[in-house]
Structure formats: C-alpha cells, structure tokens
Amino acid sequence: MAKDLFCDECGELIQGDVYYIGKTKPALVLHNPIFCSDECVLDYLQVDSFPVEDFDE
C-alpha cells in the first residue's frame, strides 16, 4: 500500500492524481513539492491571471 501523500499547499490528503512540477528550475528551488490539484499548484506559485485588456506590464 502506498504511503499517504499530502498537498504542500492546502495540506489535504491526496486521493486522486498527484500534481507536481517537472524537472524545471522552479522544481529544483522548491524541492519538488506535490499538490492535489492544478489550483493548488497555481496558488503555491502565486500565479494570477487577468483578461488581456486589463493586463499592463
């Protein structure tokens, strides 16, 4: 039986798919955390989105 895995963002027990960041620079810096959803990945990385017309660099 596999060990219990917990999301590094929300702390919930992962019961479905495990989301992780592949072998990229952010993954190496973050020590390969795991997540329960794509939303938790985006929250962990503090990724925001705006409509293109509202985005001002």
C-alpha positions as CSV (number, residue, x, y, z in Angstrom):
1,M,0.0,0.0,0.0
2,A,1.3,3.4,-0.9
3,K,2.0,5.9,1.9
4,D,-0.3,8.8,2.4
5,L,0.6,11.9,0.5
6,F,-0.5,15.4,1.5
7,C,-0.8,18.6,-0.6
8,D,2.0,21.1,0.1
9,E,-0.4,23.9,-0.5
10,C,-3.7,23.1,1.3
11,G,-2.5,20.1,3.4
12,E,-5.3,17.8,2.3
13,L,-4.7,14.1,1.8
14,I,-4.2,13.5,-1.9
15,Q,-6.7,10.9,-3.0
16,G,-6.7,11.3,-6.8
17,D,-4.0,12.4,-9.1
18,V,-0.7,13.8,-7.7
19,Y,0.3,17.1,-9.4
20,Y,3.9,18.2,-9.3
21,I,6.3,20.5,-11.2
22,G,8.5,18.6,-13.6
23,K,12.3,18.8,-13.7
24,T,12.5,22.6,-14.1
25,K,14.3,25.4,-12.3
26,P,11.3,26.2,-10.0
27,A,11.0,22.5,-9.1
28,L,14.7,22.4,-8.1
29,V,14.4,25.5,-6.0
30,L,11.1,24.3,-4.3
31,H,12.4,20.8,-3.6
32,N,9.7,19.1,-5.8
33,P,6.5,19.8,-3.8
34,I,3.4,17.8,-4.6
35,F,-0.2,19.0,-4.9
36,C,-3.8,17.7,-5.0
37,S,-4.9,19.9,-7.9
38,D,-3.8,22.4,-10.5
39,E,-5.4,25.2,-8.5
40,C,-3.1,24.4,-5.6
41,V,-0.1,24.4,-7.9
42,L,-1.1,27.9,-9.1
43,D,-1.8,29.1,-5.6
44,Y,1.6,27.8,-4.3
45,L,3.4,29.6,-7.1
46,Q,1.2,32.7,-6.6
47,V,0.2,32.7,-10.3
48,D,-2.5,35.2,-11.1
49,S,-4.5,35.9,-14.3
50,F,-6.1,38.9,-15.8
51,P,-8.1,39.5,-19.0
52,V,-5.6,40.6,-21.7
53,E,-7.3,44.0,-22.0
54,D,-6.7,44.6,-18.3
55,F,-3.1,43.5,-18.3
56,D,-0.5,46.3,-18.1
57,E,3.1,45.2,-17.9
